[in-house]
Amino acid sequence: DPTAWTAFAGLIIFVTGFSVGIGPICWVIASEIFPLQVRGRALSLAATVNRITSGTVALTFLSMTRAITITGGYLVLSVMSCIAVFFVIWIPETSNMSLEEIEIMMVGTPREETVALHGSDNEDSEKEIGGST
């Protein structure tokens, strides 16, 4: 049946595109936008919300398609995907930036905890390192 093969091909194209495109974006963005002192807890919360959202979509999809047809269900999910793409486009570019530079860009100033953990770039810290050898 050509319709079944077309649907199967569309599914393969979608999964492939999602896996190399918008799929991993949530993990990359989440790992960059949270300040160092809350990053672990915030990533745990982000992963939980991601899994709950995915589970909700999976559990409600059949009910939704019965209520508004399969075409309507896919239309709703397509609109949600388009909104996600616009959100990703809106995020500022962070390539070639350190996590500290990203924090300064997002928050405005680095937190004292971040400076204490990573040190500063002044001459005193270089003297301490150089003097210990």
Secondary structure, 3 states (H helix, E strand, C coil): CHHHHHHHHHHHHHHHHHHHCHHHHHHHHHHHHCCHHHHHHHHHHHHHHHHHHHHHHHHHHHHHHHHHHHHHHHHHHHHHHHHHHHHHHHCCCCCCCCHHHHHHHHHCCCCHHHHHHHCCCCHHHHHHHHHCC
